Amino acid sequence: MALAAETGCWGLLNLLPLPAWSRVVLALMLLDLAIYLQHRLFHAVPFLWRLHRVHHADPDYDLTTALRFHPLEIGLSLAVKCAAIVAIGAPALAVLVFEIVLNGAAMLNHANGRLPLAIDRRLRWLVVTPDMHRVHHSVIPRETNSNFGFNLPWWDRLFGTYRAQPAAATRRCGSASPACREPTN
C-alpha cells in the first residue's frame, strides 16, 4: 500500500513539499496515532470489543498476550492500517520501521517484567512501558479503557485516557495471581 501511495502520490504527506526524513518521522507519528485511535474504537464498539476481548481474556499478563488476537481483528486491523497508510501517504520505509517498532513495542509493553520505578516514571514520557500498559489489562472497565498506546504514550495524555496506576495493586494484570501483586515488603 505504501509503495502504491508513493507511486500514485496519494495521501497527505505526498502532497506536502517536505524533506524525505521529515515525511518518515511524521508518518511514524501519524501511524502510531492511527493505531491508538483504532485501539480505542475496538474498545468502544460492542462488535469490535467482542473480537478484541480475546486479547484481554488471558488472566496472565505476559509476552504471549502481545500475540493473542482474534483472526477477524487481525484482518480488520490490516484494513485500517492500509487505509491509514494511503490517507497519510506514508513512505514505505516508514511503514517498515513502524511495523518493526509496533511489534517490538507490543512485546515490550506486554512483558511481565518490571522496570525500577524511577526509570519507569521517566521512560513513560517517551514510550509505553510494561507497567503503564499493564493498567490497560485490568478487569476494572475504567482502567481497561485507558492507556491504549503501544509505542508513543503521548496520545493517552493528549486525549485524557492516561492512567498512571490501577486502583488496586492486585488488579494490575487483569487477575489476582501472586505474580501480578505488588511486593509487600
C-alpha positions as CSV (number, residue, x, y, z in Angstrom):
1,M,0.0,0.0,0.0
2,A,2.8,2.4,0.8
3,L,4.5,1.8,-2.5
4,A,1.2,2.3,-4.3
5,A,0.7,5.5,-2.4
6,E,4.2,6.7,-3.2
7,T,3.8,5.8,-6.9
8,G,0.4,7.5,-7.2
9,C,1.3,10.4,-5.0
10,W,-1.7,9.6,-2.7
11,G,-2.1,10.9,0.8
12,L,-1.3,14.0,2.8
13,L,2.5,13.6,3.0
14,N,2.8,13.1,-0.7
15,L,1.1,16.5,-1.3
16,L,3.4,18.5,1.0
17,P,6.9,19.7,0.0
18,L,8.8,18.1,2.8
19,P,12.2,16.5,3.0
20,A,12.1,12.7,2.9
21,W,13.4,12.3,6.6
22,S,10.5,14.5,7.9
23,R,7.9,12.6,6.0
24,V,9.2,9.4,7.6
25,V,9.1,10.9,11.1
26,L,5.6,12.4,10.6
27,A,4.4,9.1,9.1
28,L,5.7,7.2,12.1
29,M,3.8,9.5,14.5
30,L,0.6,9.5,12.4
31,L,0.6,5.8,12.1
32,D,1.0,5.5,15.8
33,L,-1.9,7.8,16.3
34,A,-4.0,5.7,13.9
35,I,-3.3,2.6,15.9
36,Y,-4.1,4.4,19.1
37,L,-7.5,5.5,17.6
38,Q,-8.1,2.0,16.3
39,H,-7.5,0.5,19.7
40,R,-10.0,3.0,21.3
41,L,-12.5,2.1,18.6
42,F,-12.1,-1.7,19.3
43,H,-13.0,-0.9,23.0
44,A,-15.9,1.4,22.2
45,V,-17.9,-0.6,19.6
46,P,-19.5,-3.7,21.0
47,F,-18.9,-6.0,18.0
48,L,-15.2,-4.9,17.8
49,W,-14.9,-5.3,21.6
50,R,-16.1,-8.9,21.3
51,L,-13.2,-9.5,18.9
52,H,-10.6,-7.6,20.9
53,R,-11.7,-9.2,24.1
54,V,-9.6,-12.3,23.0
55,H,-6.5,-10.2,23.7
56,H,-7.8,-9.3,27.2
57,A,-9.1,-12.8,28.1
58,D,-5.9,-14.4,29.5
59,P,-5.7,-13.8,33.2
60,D,-1.9,-13.9,33.0
61,Y,-0.2,-10.9,31.5
62,D,3.0,-11.9,29.7
63,L,4.7,-11.8,26.3
64,T,2.1,-14.2,24.7
65,T,-0.6,-11.6,25.4
66,A,1.0,-9.4,22.7
67,L,0.4,-12.1,20.1
68,R,-3.1,-13.2,21.1
69,F,-5.8,-11.6,18.8
70,H,-8.9,-12.9,17.1
71,P,-8.2,-13.6,13.4
72,L,-11.0,-11.2,12.4
73,E,-9.4,-8.4,14.4
74,I,-6.1,-9.0,12.7
75,G,-7.9,-8.7,9.3
76,L,-9.7,-5.5,10.3
77,S,-6.5,-4.1,11.8
78,L,-4.7,-4.7,8.5
79,A,-7.5,-2.9,6.6
80,V,-7.3,0.1,9.0
81,K,-3.5,0.2,8.6
82,C,-3.8,0.1,4.8
83,A,-6.4,2.9,4.8
84,A,-4.2,5.0,7.2
85,I,-1.1,4.4,5.0
86,V,-2.9,5.7,2.0
87,A,-4.5,8.6,3.8
88,I,-1.2,9.7,5.4
89,G,0.9,9.0,2.3
90,A,3.3,7.1,4.5
91,P,6.6,6.3,2.8
92,A,7.4,2.6,2.5
93,L,10.4,3.0,4.8
94,A,8.2,4.5,7.5
95,V,5.7,1.6,7.2
96,L,8.5,-0.9,7.5
97,V,10.1,0.8,10.5
98,F,6.6,1.3,12.1
99,E,5.7,-2.4,11.9
100,I,9.0,-3.4,13.4
101,V,8.7,-0.9,16.2
102,L,5.0,-1.7,16.8
103,N,5.7,-5.4,17.1
104,G,8.7,-4.8,19.4
105,A,6.8,-2.3,21.5
106,A,3.8,-4.7,21.8
107,M,6.1,-7.4,23.1
108,L,7.9,-5.0,25.5
109,N,4.8,-3.5,27.0
110,H,3.2,-6.9,27.5
111,A,6.3,-8.3,29.1
112,N,5.8,-9.5,32.7
113,G,8.9,-7.8,33.9
114,R,9.2,-4.5,35.8
115,L,11.5,-1.6,35.4
116,P,12.7,0.3,38.5
117,L,10.0,2.9,39.4
118,A,12.3,5.9,38.9
119,I,13.2,4.7,35.4
120,D,9.7,3.8,34.6
121,R,8.4,7.2,35.6
122,R,10.8,8.9,33.2
123,L,10.6,6.4,30.4
124,R,6.8,6.5,30.2
125,W,7.0,10.1,28.9
126,L,8.8,8.7,25.8
127,V,7.5,5.1,25.3
128,V,4.8,2.9,26.7
129,T,6.3,0.9,29.5
130,P,5.0,-2.5,30.7
131,D,3.8,-1.0,33.9
132,M,1.9,1.7,32.1
133,H,0.2,-0.7,29.7
134,R,-0.5,-3.3,32.4
135,V,-3.2,-0.9,33.7
136,H,-5.0,-1.3,30.4
137,H,-5.3,-5.1,31.1
138,S,-7.2,-4.5,34.4
139,V,-10.5,-6.2,35.0
140,I,-11.9,-2.7,36.0
141,P,-13.6,-1.1,33.0
142,R,-12.3,2.4,33.6
143,E,-8.8,1.0,33.7
144,T,-9.3,-1.2,30.7
145,N,-10.5,1.8,28.8
146,S,-7.2,3.7,29.5
147,N,-3.6,3.5,28.3
148,F,-4.4,2.5,24.8
149,G,-1.0,3.3,23.4
150,F,1.5,0.7,22.3
151,N,4.5,2.8,21.3
152,L,4.1,6.5,22.0
153,P,2.4,7.4,25.3
154,W,1.5,11.0,24.2
155,W,-1.8,10.1,22.7
156,D,-3.2,8.8,26.1
157,R,-2.1,12.0,27.8
158,L,-3.4,14.3,25.0
159,F,-6.8,12.6,24.8
160,G,-7.3,12.1,28.5
161,T,-7.0,8.3,28.6
162,Y,-3.8,8.1,30.6
163,R,-4.0,6.4,34.0
164,A,-0.7,6.3,36.0
165,Q,-1.6,3.3,38.2
166,P,-4.5,0.9,38.8
167,A,-6.9,1.4,41.7
168,A,-5.8,-1.8,43.3
169,A,-2.3,-3.4,43.0
170,T,-3.8,-6.9,42.8
171,R,-5.6,-6.0,39.5
172,R,-2.5,-4.8,37.6
173,C,-2.5,-7.8,35.3
174,G,-6.2,-8.4,35.0
175,S,-6.1,-11.1,37.7
176,A,-5.2,-11.5,41.3
177,S,-2.5,-14.0,40.7
178,P,0.6,-13.7,43.0
179,A,2.8,-12.8,40.0
180,C,0.7,-9.6,39.5
181,R,0.7,-8.3,43.0
182,E,2.8,-5.5,44.3
183,P,5.6,-6.7,46.6
184,T,4.5,-6.5,50.3
185,N,7.9,-5.7,51.7
